[in-house]
Amino acid sequence: MSEVILGRTGITVNKNGFGALPIQRITKEQAAALLQQAYDGGITFFDTARAYTDSEEKLGYALSHVRSHIYLATKTAAQTADDFWKDLETSLKLLKTDCIDIYQFHNPAFCPKPGDESGLYDAALKAKEQGKIRFIGITNHRLSVAQEAIDSGLYDTLQFPFCYLATEKDLALVQGCKEQNMGFIAMKSLSGGLITNAAAAYAYADQYDNVLPIWGIQKKEELEQFLSFIKEPPAMTEPIRAMIEQDRKLLSGSFCRGCGYCMPCPAGIKINDCARMSLLLRRSPSASHLSPEGQAQMMKIKECLHCGKCASKCPYGLNTPELLLRNLKDYEEVLAGKVMTADNF
């Protein structure tokens, strides 16, 4: 079993964190069964957020009876100290706990610091003094904010997208966290569903002893695969290495990660799906993407207002309107039978 220590927090867990965003999409009882199975199988780190609708409630419902044996991380997207306290009290209530192990600022556009106008970091310090949180973390999709958080020395953990498509700048963040004794929590370890080989994703992350990947889990079969990695961690073999290199050639660069921070679209376009449709069609079953509902969703691209709001909010600096149009053109060629999908390869 591979373990990771989250920096100065001292939190030590196996390299399978449970990302609880997807359990929004299943019933309370289904989520409880899944979470209990995860705990029984050896997963002890669970990450959620106030913004994930009823995810916190489901976690509290399922695992409050084993609270002392697990680690809970959640997030606040608050912009003010008052909203910070509202979010924290709500999270404590829903998670059925009196203390959250890692309380994270959820993708702020800036790095909260003591004495700034937001009052967020000062509120976190007070919450820590009161025993309501143990450690202060930050999540982000922006390299500049993540680097500033590392350099500040203020944060116990950083949560950032990290997978085998990582750039040299992403790897520098991992190394920076190690040097500063900060925990590194890897979100998007399957790149929003574009990485389809979980064993390869695990083997890559396992090369970095300070990285804790959190896997977004919604189905029993997904969970069972990750639980199998606890007993038999996948090794970085030559075939896996070759497959990773092939994926890096295909996926590295200007592709949509599906983070959703460009949303909502004033024209009603589901950008975080539509802007990566070409890749989804080639890497997953295409039936739902090509259904009447899927086609209607893609055709909404033609109603783009070209307002530029999506591009201005993209943490990866993508030209989102141009990316949408390219994906629509490719989609129409698939419908016309000119281009193959994953089902036809």
C-alpha positions in Angstrom: 0.0 0.0 0.0 1.3 3.4 -0.9 0.9 6.2 1.7 1.3 9.9 1.6 1.9 12.5 4.3 0.2 15.9 3.7 3.1 18.0 4.7 3.1 19.7 8.1 -0.5 18.6 8.8 0.9 15.1 9.5 -2.2 13.6 8.0 -1.1 10.2 6.6 -3.4 8.3 4.3 -3.2 5.9 1.4 -3.0 7.3 -2.1 -6.7 7.1 -2.7 -8.7 10.1 -1.6 -12.4 10.1 -2.2 -13.6 13.1 -4.2 -17.2 13.6 -3.2 -18.4 16.0 -5.9 -20.0 13.2 -8.0 -22.2 11.9 -5.2 -24.4 14.9 -5.8 -25.8 12.9 -8.7 -27.0 9.8 -6.8 -29.5 9.3 -4.0 -28.7 9.7 -0.3 -28.9 5.9 0.3 -26.8 5.1 -2.8 -24.2 7.7 -1.6 -24.2 6.3 1.9 -23.6 2.7 0.6 -20.8 3.9 -1.6 -19.1 6.0 1.2 -19.4 3.1 3.7 -17.8 0.7 1.1 -15.0 3.2 0.6 -14.3 3.4 4.3 -14.6 -0.3 4.8 -12.1 -0.8 1.9 -9.5 1.5 3.4 -10.2 5.0 2.2 -10.0 7.6 5.0 -9.6 10.9 3.2 -12.9 12.5 1.9 -13.0 15.9 0.1 -16.1 17.9 -0.6 -17.3 21.5 -0.7 -20.1 23.8 0.4 -20.7 24.4 -3.3 -21.4 20.7 -4.1 -25.1 20.9 -3.2 -25.9 18.0 -0.9 -22.5 16.3 -0.9 -21.6 17.4 2.6 -25.0 16.2 3.9 -24.5 12.8 2.4 -21.0 12.5 3.9 -22.3 13.4 7.3 -25.2 11.0 7.0 -22.9 8.1 5.9 -19.8 8.5 8.0 -20.5 10.5 11.2 -20.3 7.2 13.1 -16.6 6.7 12.1 -15.7 10.4 12.3 -12.7 9.8 14.5 -11.2 7.4 12.0 -11.4 9.6 8.9 -10.2 13.0 7.6 -12.7 15.5 6.2 -11.7 18.3 3.9 -14.3 20.8 2.6 -14.3 24.3 1.0 -15.8 27.7 1.1 -16.2 30.0 -1.9 -17.0 32.9 0.4 -15.8 36.3 -0.7 -16.4 38.0 2.7 -15.7 37.1 6.3 -19.5 37.0 7.1 -20.1 34.5 4.4 -17.1 32.5 5.5 -18.7 32.0 8.9 -22.0 31.1 7.4 -20.4 28.5 5.2 -18.3 27.1 8.0 -21.3 26.7 10.4 -23.4 25.1 7.6 -20.6 22.6 6.8 -20.0 21.6 10.4 -23.7 21.0 10.8 -24.1 19.0 7.6 -20.9 17.0 8.1 -22.1 16.2 11.7 -18.7 17.2 13.2 -17.4 19.9 15.5 -14.1 20.3 13.6 -13.1 20.1 10.0 -9.6 18.7 9.3 -8.8 20.9 6.3 -10.9 23.9 5.5 -10.0 25.3 2.0 -10.6 28.5 0.2 -12.4 27.3 -3.0 -10.6 28.6 -6.1 -10.4 32.3 -5.2 -9.2 34.7 -7.8 -6.6 36.0 -5.3 -4.6 34.5 -2.5 -6.2 35.5 0.9 -3.8 36.8 3.4 -4.0 38.3 6.9 -5.2 41.9 7.0 -6.5 42.0 3.4 -9.8 43.6 2.6 -11.7 40.3 2.3 -11.0 39.3 5.9 -11.1 35.6 4.8 -7.7 34.5 6.2 -8.2 36.3 9.5 -11.6 34.5 9.8 -9.9 31.2 9.1 -7.3 31.9 11.8 -10.0 32.7 14.3 -11.9 29.5 13.3 -8.7 27.6 13.9 -8.3 29.2 17.3 -11.8 28.2 18.2 -11.1 24.6 17.2 -13.5 24.5 14.4 -10.9 23.8 11.8 -7.4 22.1 12.1 -5.6 23.3 9.0 -6.1 26.0 6.4 -5.9 25.1 2.7 -6.5 26.6 -0.7 -7.7 25.2 -4.0 -7.1 26.8 -7.4 -6.8 26.4 -11.1 -4.5 29.4 -11.6 -0.8 28.8 -11.5 -0.1 32.4 -10.3 -2.5 32.1 -7.3 -1.2 28.6 -6.4 2.4 29.8 -6.5 1.6 32.8 -4.4 0.0 30.5 -1.8 3.1 28.4 -1.7 5.4 31.4 -1.4 3.3 33.0 1.3 3.9 30.2 3.8 0.4 30.7 5.1 -1.2 27.5 3.9 -1.0 23.9 5.1 -2.3 22.4 1.8 -2.7 23.2 -1.8 -5.3 21.5 -4.0 -4.5 21.9 -7.7 -5.2 19.9 -10.9 -2.5 17.3 -11.4 -2.4 14.2 -13.6 -0.1 12.7 -16.2 -0.8 15.6 -18.5 1.0 17.9 -16.1 3.3 20.6 -17.4 6.7 21.6 -16.1 5.0 24.5 -14.3 2.5 22.1 -12.6 5.4 19.9 -11.5 7.1 23.0 -10.1 4.1 23.5 -7.8 4.4 19.9 -6.5 8.1 20.5 -5.8 7.4 23.8 -4.2 4.9 22.3 -1.8 7.4 19.6 -0.9 10.0 22.2 -0.1 7.6 24.3 2.0 6.3 21.1 3.7 2.8 21.8 2.4 0.4 19.0 1.5 -0.4 18.6 -2.2 -3.9 17.4 -3.0 -4.4 16.5 -6.7 -7.8 17.2 -8.2 -8.7 16.3 -11.8 -6.4 13.2 -11.6 -8.4 11.8 -14.5 -8.6 15.2 -16.2 -12.3 15.4 -16.0 -12.9 12.0 -17.6 -10.5 12.4 -20.5 -8.0 10.0 -18.9 -9.6 6.6 -19.1 -6.9 4.4 -17.7 -7.1 4.7 -13.9 -4.2 2.4 -13.3 -1.9 4.6 -15.4 -3.2 7.7 -13.6 -2.5 6.1 -10.3 1.0 4.9 -11.3 1.9 8.4 -12.5 0.8 10.1 -9.2 2.5 7.4 -7.2 5.9 8.6 -8.5 5.4 11.7 -6.3 5.6 10.9 -2.6 3.9 14.1 -1.5 0.9 14.0 -3.9 -2.5 12.7 -2.7 -4.9 12.2 -5.7 -8.6 12.5 -4.9 -10.7 10.5 -7.3 -14.2 11.6 -8.2 -16.3 8.6 -7.5 -20.0 8.0 -8.3 -20.3 4.3 -9.2 -19.5 1.1 -7.3 -17.4 -0.3 -10.1 -15.3 2.9 -10.1 -14.8 2.6 -6.4 -13.9 -1.1 -6.5 -11.1 -0.3 -9.0 -9.5 2.3 -6.8 -9.9 0.0 -3.7 -8.0 -2.7 -5.6 -5.1 -0.2 -5.9 -4.8 -0.1 -2.1 -3.9 -3.8 -2.0 -2.0 -3.8 -5.3 -0.8 -0.3 -6.4 -0.2 -0.2 -10.2 3.4 0.1 -11.1 4.8 2.4 -13.8 5.6 -0.2 -16.4 6.9 0.4 -19.9 3.5 -0.2 -21.6 1.9 2.3 -19.2 4.7 4.8 -19.8 4.2 4.4 -23.6 0.4 4.9 -23.3 0.9 8.0 -21.2 3.3 9.5 -23.8 0.7 8.8 -26.5 -2.0 10.6 -24.4 0.3 13.5 -23.7 0.8 14.0 -27.4 -3.0 13.9 -28.0 -4.2 15.9 -25.0 -1.5 18.3 -23.9 -2.0 21.9 -24.8 -5.1 23.9 -25.5 -7.9 21.6 -24.4 -10.8 22.2 -22.1 -10.4 20.6 -18.7 -14.1 20.8 -17.9 -13.6 22.8 -14.6 -16.7 24.8 -15.3 -15.4 28.2 -14.1 -16.4 29.7 -17.4 -20.1 29.1 -16.5 -22.8 30.2 -16.5 -23.1 31.1 -20.2 -25.5 33.9 -21.0 -26.6 32.0 -24.1 -27.2 28.8 -22.2 -24.3 26.9 -23.7 -22.9 24.1 -21.5 -19.4 25.1 -22.2 -17.6 22.7 -20.0 -19.0 19.8 -22.1 -19.3 21.4 -25.5 -15.7 22.8 -25.6 -14.2 19.3 -25.2 -16.8 17.3 -27.2 -14.2 16.2 -29.8 -12.1 14.5 -27.1 -15.1 13.0 -25.3 -16.4 11.4 -28.5 -13.0 9.7 -29.1 -12.5 8.6 -25.5 -15.8 7.5 -24.1 -19.1 5.8 -25.4 -20.7 8.3 -27.8 -24.4 7.3 -27.4 -25.3 10.0 -24.9 -23.2 12.6 -26.7 -25.0 11.9 -30.0 -28.5 11.6 -28.5 -31.2 14.2 -29.5 -30.5 16.0 -26.2 -26.7 15.9 -26.8 -27.3 17.3 -30.3 -29.5 20.1 -29.0 -26.8 21.0 -26.5 -24.1 21.2 -29.1 -26.3 23.2 -31.5 -26.6 25.9 -28.8 -23.1 26.9 -29.8 -24.6 28.6 -32.8 -26.3 31.0 -30.4 -23.0 32.2 -29.0 -23.2 35.9 -28.2 -19.4 36.3 -28.6 -19.4 38.3 -25.4 -16.1 37.0 -24.3 -17.2 36.3 -20.7 -16.2 32.6 -20.9 -12.7 33.4 -22.2 -12.1 36.0 -19.5 -13.0 33.6 -16.7 -11.0 30.6 -18.1 -8.2 29.9 -15.6 -6.2 28.2 -18.4 -6.4 31.2 -20.7 -8.2 29.3 -23.5 -9.9 31.1 -26.4 -13.2 29.4 -25.5 -15.4 30.8 -28.3 -12.9 29.5 -30.9 -12.7 26.2 -29.1 -16.5 25.8 -29.1 -16.7 26.5 -32.9 -14.0 23.9 -33.6 -15.8 21.3 -31.5 -19.1 22.1 -33.2 -17.5 21.6 -36.7 -16.0 18.3 -35.6 -19.3 17.2 -34.0 -21.2 17.9 -37.2 -18.7 15.8 -39.2 -19.3 13.0 -36.7 -23.0 13.3 -37.3 -22.4 13.2 -41.0 -20.3 10.0 -40.7 -17.1 11.7 -41.8 -15.3 11.2 -38.5 -15.0 8.2 -36.2 -15.9 8.0 -32.5 -14.6 5.8 -29.7 -17.2 3.2 -30.6 -15.7 2.8 -34.1 -12.0 2.7 -33.4 
